[in-house]
Amino acid sequence: MLHGPARAWSIVLMGLLCMVLSVVLLHRPPPEGPAVTPPPARPLTPEERRAMYRAWPLFEGWPLPQLPPETPVPGDEAPPPGDARRPDETPR
């Protein structure tokens, strides 16, 4: 334990150190990092849409989430939602 003038000088020294560090750290601009550009947005494939909920059985008793409505992609010729037949099946 310091007593007398040694204690006073240690308090002054710690105060000066704190002031210098705060000036250096607060007034210096942060270093420039590389610009991160997000990847271009694309529609999710059906497999990617199902993969979001692959671990859901771990949360038994929780309500199941509903998939967001699919947005049609221009130029994509998908069968209507009510037609569940395979393309090679012929109607009987």
Summary of the structure (lengths in Angstrom):
residues: 92
radius of gyration: 32.2
end to end distance: 98.0
largest distance: 104.6
contacts: 87
relative contact order: 0.05
helix: 35%
strand: 0%
